[in-house]
Amino acid sequence: MHVFANAEVKESFEDKVFEMADNNLRIPRNQYMSYTPDAHVGIGTCIGTTAVWNMKDGFVSPSIVGVDIGCGMRVHTTQLHKRDLQDKGVRRQLIQAIEKYVPTNERTNTHYEDIDIMDVVRSGLKGLPERYVPNERWLTHVEESTFTFSHGYLEKLPENIRKYAHGQLGTLGGGNHFIEIQYLEIEEEAKDVAASWGLFDGQVVVMIHSGSRAWGAKLGQTYTKIFREAMYSWGVTNPDRNLLYAPIGSDVGQTYLHLMYSALNFAVSNRHMIAFGVQQGFRDVFGGETELPVLYDLMHNYALKEFHRNEPMLVHRKGATRALSPGHFLNAAVYKESGHPALIPGSMGTSSYIMRGRAEGEKNFYSICHGAGRARSRKATKELVTVDQFEASMKVGTDEEILVNHRSLKTILDECPQAYKDVDLIIDSIVGASLADVIAKCKPMAAIKGV
């Protein structure tokens, strides 16, 4: 078991984190397992886990994928400078414009009823009508745009999954999902790399965090039951009944993997359509020709076949981000030489980061953190943190106020910065372990959260 965390971060890990590691390592024939510094207790497995098995005789675990299958990050750039949004009135106008196109209420359906979600889950971005693909860049600047699988497995979907997922494509969802308007501070030693990616100091960017919505959630819930029943029938037990797994080659393992790919297709397409709506909002405020080029889109909840140590392996990442080094063969073609941007959110009121993987990251299967990581539960946050403290961290009442789309911060108190670890310490751990380097800090200006 490997832990990538500096002394201060590691000291903050609760005992349950290591207890869960022990439970995970009871799954047979594990090739590798690690925690990133944002690791914290999850269901069955900690968020911040990388776990690897050989494809030929290994195991797949929905617990080490997570329920929000394909959840991930996306960043779009603009040609705007932070001074263009310095006026709080402009930022409020932009928030309202984006909310016209991106539903943030769980009970509100998408604006894109003409998209057949079955086309999307089968073909990913290639299943979208052409009118929703502004240019080729929106298809190529992604970790994966299409996850291929045998469509016969779709017949094994829960009957109600389409009903629940219908109307959700292009919607944000609740919890820690967000759209954030930020500006960049480029690291001095990374200016050349940043320039090659089209980034500059003070540049306004948009960071999006969302996943597969009800499609992935229903799959996760359904296969939790199916895996539990299968393990019972095989006589397999584990100290944690929420830690579920099956041989990759078994019927239940193969079915889960294929249906998981359908959720990955939904997730990347969902972020794409959220971004499409965000661009429409920017055009309402800054003019109809405003473009928001894609910087990158990547996931942090999934299991994928990858080649490591000259062998095919199933790499699980639950709350962990792949950060490939320059020249790595798995890089998207446009980032083959430079390495791709790794997108790491902080928390409301703190910096997020754009990083780039290093060759030394091979030791951790090129996994880094996926964010700051929760420091306390939602319930504990509401008990321990006051609205006044939240307001202070958001600089309410000052010219530098980080605006939000909620009338009262009380409604999203469980997402305040105090609910999360210090993201700067998390990033320090990643850099200190030589897993990745910082290219730019992303400083928040306005945030849109679901309700």
C-alpha positions as CSV (number, residue, x, y, z in Angstrom):
1,M,0.0,0.0,0.0
2,H,1.4,3.4,-1.0
3,V,0.4,6.7,0.4
4,F,1.4,10.0,-1.4
5,A,1.0,12.7,1.2
6,N,3.3,15.1,3.1
7,A,3.6,14.7,6.8
8,E,0.9,17.2,7.7
9,V,-1.6,15.7,5.3
10,K,-0.9,12.2,6.3
11,E,-1.3,13.1,10.0
12,S,-4.9,14.2,9.2
13,F,-6.0,10.8,7.9
14,E,-8.4,9.1,10.2
15,D,-7.9,5.5,11.2
16,K,-10.8,4.4,9.1
17,V,-8.8,5.3,5.9
18,F,-6.2,2.7,6.7
19,E,-8.8,0.2,7.9
20,M,-10.5,0.5,4.5
21,A,-7.1,0.0,2.8
22,D,-6.7,-3.3,4.7
23,N,-10.1,-4.4,3.5
24,N,-9.4,-3.5,-0.1
25,L,-6.1,-5.4,-0.1
26,R,-8.0,-8.6,0.8
27,I,-9.2,-8.7,-2.8
28,P,-7.1,-11.4,-4.4
29,R,-4.2,-10.8,-6.8
30,N,-4.0,-7.1,-6.4
31,Q,-1.0,-5.7,-8.3
32,Y,-1.0,-2.2,-6.8
33,M,-2.9,0.1,-4.5
34,S,-2.3,3.7,-3.4
35,Y,-3.9,6.8,-1.8
36,T,-3.5,10.3,-3.1
37,P,-3.3,13.1,-0.4
38,D,-7.0,13.9,-0.8
39,A,-8.0,10.4,0.4
40,H,-11.0,10.3,2.7
41,V,-13.5,7.7,3.7
42,G,-16.0,6.6,1.1
43,I,-18.5,3.7,0.7
44,G,-16.5,0.5,0.5
45,T,-13.3,2.3,-0.7
46,C,-11.7,5.6,0.1
47,I,-12.1,8.4,-2.4
48,G,-8.5,9.0,-3.6
49,T,-7.8,5.3,-4.4
50,T,-5.9,3.8,-7.3
51,A,-6.2,0.0,-7.4
52,V,-4.8,-2.2,-10.2
53,W,-5.3,-5.8,-11.3
54,N,-4.1,-7.8,-14.3
55,M,-6.8,-8.2,-17.0
56,K,-6.1,-11.9,-17.4
57,D,-6.9,-13.0,-13.8
58,G,-7.9,-9.8,-11.9
59,F,-11.0,-8.3,-10.4
60,V,-13.3,-5.4,-11.1
61,S,-15.0,-3.6,-8.2
62,P,-17.9,-1.1,-8.5
63,S,-16.9,0.0,-5.0
64,I,-13.5,1.2,-6.4
65,V,-15.2,3.0,-9.3
66,G,-17.8,4.8,-7.3
67,V,-21.5,5.5,-7.9
68,D,-21.0,8.7,-10.0
69,I,-19.4,6.8,-12.8
70,G,-17.3,9.0,-15.1
71,C,-17.5,12.0,-12.8
72,G,-14.8,14.4,-13.9
73,M,-13.5,17.8,-14.8
74,R,-13.6,20.0,-17.9
75,V,-12.0,23.4,-18.5
76,H,-12.8,25.9,-21.3
77,T,-10.7,29.0,-22.0
78,T,-11.7,32.5,-23.2
79,Q,-9.9,35.5,-24.6
80,L,-11.3,37.6,-21.7
81,H,-9.1,39.0,-18.9
82,K,-10.1,39.1,-15.3
83,R,-10.5,42.9,-15.6
84,D,-13.4,42.2,-18.0
85,L,-15.3,40.6,-15.1
86,Q,-14.1,42.8,-12.3
87,D,-17.5,44.5,-12.1
88,K,-19.7,42.4,-9.9
89,G,-22.7,43.4,-12.0
90,V,-21.1,41.7,-15.0
91,R,-20.5,38.5,-13.1
92,R,-24.0,38.4,-11.8
93,Q,-25.3,38.9,-15.3
94,L,-23.1,36.1,-16.5
95,I,-24.3,33.7,-13.7
96,Q,-27.9,34.4,-14.7
97,A,-27.2,34.0,-18.4
98,I,-25.6,30.6,-17.8
99,E,-28.5,29.4,-15.6
100,K,-30.8,30.1,-18.6
101,Y,-29.0,27.3,-20.5
102,V,-27.7,25.0,-17.8
103,P,-30.5,23.7,-15.4
104,T,-29.2,23.7,-11.8
105,N,-32.5,22.5,-10.2
106,E,-32.8,18.8,-9.9
107,R,-36.4,18.9,-11.0
108,T,-35.7,20.9,-14.2
109,N,-35.1,19.0,-17.4
110,T,-32.5,19.7,-20.0
111,H,-33.0,22.1,-22.9
112,Y,-31.8,19.4,-25.3
113,E,-34.8,17.1,-25.6
114,D,-33.9,16.5,-29.2
115,I,-30.9,14.4,-28.2
116,D,-31.5,10.7,-27.9
117,I,-29.6,9.6,-24.8
118,M,-29.3,6.1,-26.2
119,D,-27.2,7.5,-29.1
120,V,-25.0,9.1,-26.4
121,V,-24.5,6.1,-24.2
122,R,-23.7,4.0,-27.3
123,S,-21.4,6.4,-29.0
124,G,-20.3,9.1,-26.6
125,L,-19.6,12.5,-28.2
126,K,-20.0,11.0,-31.6
127,G,-23.6,10.3,-30.7
128,L,-24.4,14.0,-30.4
129,P,-26.1,15.9,-33.3
130,E,-23.6,18.0,-35.3
131,R,-25.3,21.2,-34.2
132,Y,-24.1,20.6,-30.7
133,V,-20.4,20.2,-31.7
134,P,-19.1,23.8,-32.2
135,N,-15.8,22.5,-33.8
136,E,-13.5,19.5,-34.0
137,R,-11.6,20.7,-30.9
138,W,-14.6,19.8,-28.8
139,L,-14.2,16.2,-29.8
140,T,-10.4,15.9,-29.6
141,H,-9.4,17.7,-26.4
142,V,-10.8,15.0,-24.2
143,E,-9.3,12.1,-22.3
144,E,-11.7,9.7,-24.1
145,S,-14.6,10.7,-26.4
146,T,-16.1,7.2,-27.1
147,F,-15.9,4.1,-24.9
148,T,-16.7,1.1,-27.0
149,F,-18.5,-1.9,-25.8
150,S,-20.9,-4.6,-27.0
151,H,-24.3,-3.0,-27.3
152,G,-26.0,-6.3,-26.4
153,Y,-25.2,-5.5,-22.8
154,L,-27.6,-2.6,-22.9
155,E,-30.4,-5.1,-22.8
156,K,-29.3,-5.9,-19.2
157,L,-30.0,-2.3,-18.1
158,P,-32.5,-1.7,-15.3
159,E,-35.9,-1.0,-17.0
160,N,-36.3,2.4,-15.3
161,I,-32.9,3.8,-16.1
162,R,-34.0,5.6,-19.2
163,K,-36.9,7.2,-17.3
164,Y,-34.6,8.6,-14.6
165,A,-31.8,9.7,-17.0
166,H,-34.1,11.2,-19.6
167,G,-33.9,15.0,-19.6
168,Q,-30.6,15.1,-17.6
169,L,-28.1,15.5,-20.4
170,G,-26.6,19.0,-20.0
171,T,-27.7,19.4,-16.4
172,L,-25.3,20.1,-13.5
173,G,-26.6,18.0,-10.6
174,G,-26.1,18.7,-6.9
175,G,-23.6,18.0,-4.2
176,N,-20.0,19.0,-5.1
177,H,-20.8,19.6,-8.8
178,F,-20.2,23.1,-10.0
179,I,-19.5,25.5,-12.8
180,E,-16.8,28.0,-11.7
181,I,-15.6,31.1,-13.5
182,Q,-11.9,31.6,-12.7
183,Y,-8.8,33.6,-13.8
184,L,-5.3,32.1,-14.2
185,E,-2.1,32.8,-12.4
186,I,0.6,31.1,-14.5
187,E,3.6,29.6,-12.8
188,E,6.8,31.4,-13.9
189,E,8.7,28.2,-14.8
190,A,5.7,26.9,-16.7
191,K,5.0,29.9,-19.0
192,D,6.2,28.1,-22.1
193,V,4.0,25.1,-21.5
194,A,1.1,27.3,-20.6
195,A,1.6,29.4,-23.8
196,S,1.6,26.2,-25.9
197,W,-1.8,25.4,-24.4
198,G,-3.1,28.9,-25.1
199,L,-3.0,30.1,-21.5
200,F,-2.0,33.5,-20.2
201,D,-1.9,35.4,-16.9
202,G,-5.2,36.8,-15.9
203,Q,-7.1,34.7,-18.5
204,V,-10.7,33.9,-17.7
205,V,-11.5,30.2,-17.8
206,V,-14.5,28.1,-16.9
207,M,-14.1,24.9,-14.9
208,I,-16.9,22.3,-14.9
209,H,-17.4,19.4,-12.5
210,S,-20.2,16.9,-13.2
211,G,-20.7,13.2,-14.0
212,S,-23.2,10.6,-15.4
213,R,-26.2,11.8,-13.3
214,A,-29.0,9.3,-12.9
215,W,-27.5,7.0,-15.6
216,G,-24.4,6.2,-13.6
217,A,-26.3,6.3,-10.2
218,K,-28.9,3.8,-11.3
219,L,-26.2,1.5,-12.7
220,G,-24.2,1.8,-9.5
221,Q,-27.2,1.0,-7.3
222,T,-28.3,-1.9,-9.4
223,Y,-24.9,-3.5,-9.6
224,T,-24.2,-3.1,-5.9
225,K,-27.1,-5.5,-5.4
226,I,-26.0,-7.8,-8.2
227,F,-22.4,-8.0,-7.0
228,R,-23.5,-8.6,-3.4
229,E,-25.7,-11.5,-4.5
230,A,-22.9,-12.9,-6.6
231,M,-20.4,-12.8,-3.8
232,Y,-22.8,-14.5,-1.5
233,S,-23.4,-17.3,-4.0
234,W,-19.7,-17.8,-4.3
235,G,-19.2,-17.8,-0.6
236,V,-16.9,-14.7,-0.7
237,T,-16.9,-12.4,2.2
238,N,-15.0,-9.2,3.3
239,P,-15.0,-7.3,6.7
240,D,-16.8,-4.5,4.8
241,R,-20.0,-5.6,3.2
242,N,-19.9,-2.5,1.0
243,L,-16.7,-3.6,-0.7
244,L,-17.9,-5.6,-3.7
245,Y,-15.9,-7.2,-6.5
246,A,-15.9,-10.0,-9.0
247,P,-13.5,-11.6,-11.5
248,I,-13.1,-9.5,-14.6
249,G,-13.9,-12.5,-16.8
250,S,-17.1,-13.5,-14.9
251,D,-20.5,-12.8,-16.4
252,V,-21.2,-10.2,-13.7
253,G,-17.8,-8.6,-14.1
254,Q,-18.1,-8.3,-17.9
255,T,-21.6,-7.0,-17.8
256,Y,-20.7,-4.3,-15.2
257,L,-17.6,-3.2,-17.2
258,H,-19.6,-2.9,-20.5
259,L,-22.4,-1.0,-18.8
260,M,-19.9,1.2,-17.0
261,Y,-18.6,2.3,-20.4
262,S,-22.1,3.4,-21.3
263,A,-22.1,5.6,-18.2
264,L,-18.6,7.0,-19.1
265,N,-20.1,8.0,-22.5
266,F,-23.0,9.7,-20.7
267,A,-20.7,11.6,-18.3
268,V,-18.3,13.0,-21.0
269,S,-21.3,14.0,-23.1
270,N,-23.0,15.6,-20.1
271,R,-20.0,17.8,-19.4
272,H,-19.9,18.6,-23.1
273,M,-23.5,19.8,-23.2
274,I,-23.1,21.8,-19.9
275,A,-20.2,23.6,-21.6
276,F,-22.3,24.1,-24.7
277,G,-24.8,25.9,-22.5
278,V,-22.1,27.9,-20.7
279,Q,-20.8,29.2,-24.1
280,Q,-24.4,30.3,-25.0
281,G,-24.5,32.2,-21.7
282,F,-21.2,33.9,-22.4
283,R,-22.5,34.9,-25.9
284,D,-25.5,36.5,-24.3
285,V,-23.3,38.7,-22.2
286,F,-20.2,39.3,-24.4
287,G,-21.5,38.9,-27.9
288,G,-22.7,36.1,-30.3
289,E,-19.2,35.4,-31.7
290,T,-17.7,34.6,-28.2
291,E,-15.9,31.2,-28.3
292,L,-14.9,29.0,-25.4
293,P,-12.3,26.5,-26.7
294,V,-11.9,23.3,-24.8
295,L,-8.7,23.0,-22.9
296,Y,-9.3,19.4,-21.7
297,D,-11.9,17.0,-20.3
298,L,-11.0,14.1,-18.0
299,M,-12.5,11.7,-15.5
300,H,-11.8,10.6,-11.9
301,N,-14.2,7.8,-11.2
302,Y,-13.7,4.8,-13.5
303,A,-11.9,1.5,-14.3
304,L,-10.1,1.3,-17.6
305,K,-7.9,-1.2,-19.4
306,E,-4.4,0.3,-19.7
307,F,-1.0,-1.1,-20.6
308,H,1.6,-0.9,-17.8
309,R,4.8,-2.9,-17.3
310,N,4.1,-4.4,-20.8
311,E,0.9,-6.0,-19.6
312,P,-2.8,-5.1,-19.9
313,M,-4.2,-4.1,-16.6
314,L,-7.5,-2.8,-15.2
315,V,-6.8,0.5,-13.4
316,H,-9.4,1.6,-11.0
317,R,-9.4,5.3,-10.1
318,K,-11.9,6.4,-7.5
319,G,-11.4,10.1,-6.9
320,A,-8.1,10.0,-8.6
321,T,-7.0,11.8,-11.8
322,R,-4.8,10.3,-14.6
323,A,-1.9,12.7,-15.3
324,L,0.2,11.4,-18.1
325,S,3.7,12.7,-18.7
326,P,4.9,14.3,-22.0
327,G,5.4,11.8,-24.8
328,H,3.3,9.1,-23.1
329,F,1.5,7.0,-25.7
330,L,-1.9,7.2,-24.0
331,N,-2.0,11.0,-24.3
332,A,-4.7,12.4,-26.5
333,A,-3.1,13.2,-29.9
334,V,-3.2,16.9,-29.5
335,Y,-1.2,16.6,-26.2
336,K,1.1,13.8,-27.3
337,E,4.3,15.8,-27.0
338,S,3.5,18.2,-24.2
339,G,1.5,16.0,-21.9
340,H,-2.1,16.9,-21.2
341,P,-3.6,19.3,-18.6
342,A,-4.6,17.6,-15.3
343,L,-7.5,19.6,-13.9
344,I,-7.7,19.7,-10.1
345,P,-10.5,21.6,-8.4
346,G,-10.1,23.2,-4.9
347,S,-13.2,24.2,-3.0
348,M,-15.4,27.3,-3.1
349,G,-13.3,30.2,-2.1
350,T,-9.9,28.5,-2.8
351,S,-7.7,28.0,-5.8
352,S,-8.0,25.2,-8.3
353,Y,-5.0,24.0,-10.3
354,I,-4.0,23.0,-13.8
355,M,-1.1,20.5,-13.6
356,R,0.9,18.3,-15.9
357,G,2.1,14.8,-15.1
358,R,5.7,13.8,-14.8
359,A,7.5,10.7,-16.0
360,E,8.1,9.7,-12.3
361,G,4.3,9.4,-12.1
362,E,4.7,5.9,-13.5
363,K,5.4,4.7,-9.9
364,N,1.7,5.6,-9.1
365,F,0.3,4.4,-12.5
366,Y,0.1,8.1,-13.4
367,S,-2.5,8.9,-10.8
368,I,-2.7,12.2,-8.8
369,C,-5.4,13.8,-6.6
370,H,-8.8,14.7,-7.9
371,G,-9.4,17.7,-5.7
372,A,-9.0,18.9,-2.1
373,G,-10.8,16.0,-0.6
374,R,-13.4,16.4,2.2
375,A,-12.1,17.1,5.7
376,R,-15.4,16.5,7.4
377,S,-18.9,15.2,6.6
378,R,-21.7,17.4,5.4
379,K,-23.5,17.0,8.7
380,A,-20.4,17.9,10.7
381,T,-19.7,20.9,8.5
382,K,-23.2,22.3,9.2
383,E,-22.7,21.8,12.9
384,L,-19.2,23.3,13.1
385,V,-19.1,26.1,10.5
386,T,-21.2,29.3,10.7
387,V,-22.6,31.2,7.7
388,D,-20.5,34.2,8.8
389,Q,-17.4,32.1,8.5
390,F,-18.5,30.9,5.1
391,E,-19.2,34.5,4.0
392,A,-15.7,35.6,5.1
393,S,-14.0,32.9,3.1
394,M,-16.1,34.0,0.0
395,K,-15.0,37.7,0.7
396,V,-18.7,38.7,0.8
397,G,-19.1,42.5,0.6
398,T,-15.7,43.2,-0.9
399,D,-14.7,44.0,-4.5
400,E,-13.1,40.5,-4.7
401,E,-16.3,38.7,-3.6
402,I,-16.7,35.3,-5.1
403,L,-20.3,35.4,-6.3
404,V,-22.6,32.4,-6.2
405,N,-26.0,31.7,-7.7
406,H,-27.7,31.1,-4.4
407,R,-29.4,33.9,-2.5
408,S,-28.2,32.5,0.8
409,L,-25.0,30.7,1.5
410,K,-26.8,28.8,4.2
411,T,-28.3,26.5,1.5
412,I,-24.8,25.3,0.4
413,L,-23.0,25.5,3.7
414,D,-22.0,21.9,3.4
415,E,-19.9,22.9,0.4
416,C,-18.0,25.7,2.1
417,P,-14.2,25.7,2.0
418,Q,-14.1,24.7,5.6
419,A,-15.6,21.3,4.6
420,Y,-12.5,20.5,2.6
421,K,-8.8,19.9,3.2
422,D,-6.3,22.6,2.4
423,V,-5.9,22.2,-1.4
424,D,-2.4,23.9,-1.3
425,L,-1.2,21.1,1.0
426,I,-2.7,18.5,-1.3
427,I,-0.9,20.0,-4.3
428,D,2.4,20.3,-2.3
429,S,2.2,16.6,-1.7
430,I,1.7,15.8,-5.4
431,V,4.6,18.1,-6.4
432,G,6.8,16.8,-3.6
433,A,6.2,13.2,-4.7
434,S,7.3,14.2,-8.3
435,L,3.9,13.0,-9.7
436,A,3.0,16.3,-11.4
437,D,3.9,19.9,-11.7
438,V,1.7,23.0,-11.4
439,I,1.1,24.9,-14.6
440,A,-1.4,27.5,-13.4
441,K,-3.5,28.4,-10.4
442,C,-7.2,29.1,-11.1
443,K,-8.6,31.8,-8.8
444,P,-12.4,31.8,-8.4
445,M,-14.6,34.8,-9.4
446,A,-18.0,33.2,-9.5
447,A,-19.6,29.8,-8.8
448,I,-22.8,28.1,-10.0
449,K,-24.0,25.2,-7.8
450,G,-26.9,22.9,-8.2
451,V,-29.8,22.9,-5.8
